[in-house]
Amino acid sequence: MAEAALRTVTPTGAEPAPETQAGARAASEASTGAEPASEAPAVAESASEVLVDDEFIAAGGHPTHVHDFHQFLHVPLGRIVVTALGRDHELSPSVALWIPAGIPHSARFDPDSLVVPENFDPELHRLPYSEVTSVNVSAAQRQLLLSRMRASEPTEEDPALFAALCSGHRDVLPLPRPTGRSAATVAGELMRNPGDPRTASEWAESLYTSSTSLRRAFRAETGLAFSEWRTRLRLNHSLQLLAAGHMVSTVAARVGFVSTNGYILAFRRYFGETPGAYVKRSATRTAA
């Protein structure tokens, strides 16, 4: 693991809050971000000096601080919110977060949350992200992370682990997965076939539940409306098809958009550019 040295950032004229010790490695290294203050930060000399006790963590989270290492945060249980540079990032079992070294951040999380951090030395590992970036956790990545949690001995930095955690598509939209029976069933079917045209009402009827209950489940379990969740899924899937060289009209039809124009409008709304412009930019980025 990279040395867990933190620099606590405090407002001008305020003294840094004292940091207490705890034995939970995961809790001590999980953290979130805010803007750096004008005063020079104080640098902790060792990992033990920056641990936060369990009572404080359960009450709220971590204060603003900076890592000297890249950190990958995964939350197998519960949810946390990491704030970095004025932006909130919600983490769940299916959405993790890369925090590059040197970015101030802080965290708020549920009392029952379990946080699994993986730290990497920036001199040894080149992170493909320059900003705090949410990434979707694949089944293979989740299994790898949990296997490291079960290890009886502390696990060191692993180049293979770093490569595996960086292997996802860098531009995907965060997509929390629902956990309840009905919503999870629908999500699983749509992940296998994003172009499935069934409405929430039709899905609900097939599952012997009401459309209202299904929509509420998606909102409660993912933080997204059903239509929003499905649109994100379709756009994420479309990135793979665009990368494979398919025409925009073909991609739109395969992921379930009624028209090519509707797909282009949705793509621009979420990614800030048209699919064609995205393909050109991706080609330039790959060539560089």
Salt bridges, closest charged atoms under 4 A:
GLU29 OE1 - ARG25 NE 3.68
ASP68 OD1 - ARG7 NE 3.56
ASP88 OD2 - ARG108 NH2 3.79
GLU90 OE2 - ARG79 NH1 3.27
GLU118 OE2 - ARG148 NE 2.84
GLU157 OE1 - HIS125 NE2 2.90
ASP171 OD2 - ARG285 NH2 2.86
GLU189 OE2 - ARG192 NH2 2.92
ASP196 OD2 - ARG198 NH2 2.81
GLU228 OE2 - ARG232 NE 3.06
GLU273 OE2 - ARG281 NH2 2.66
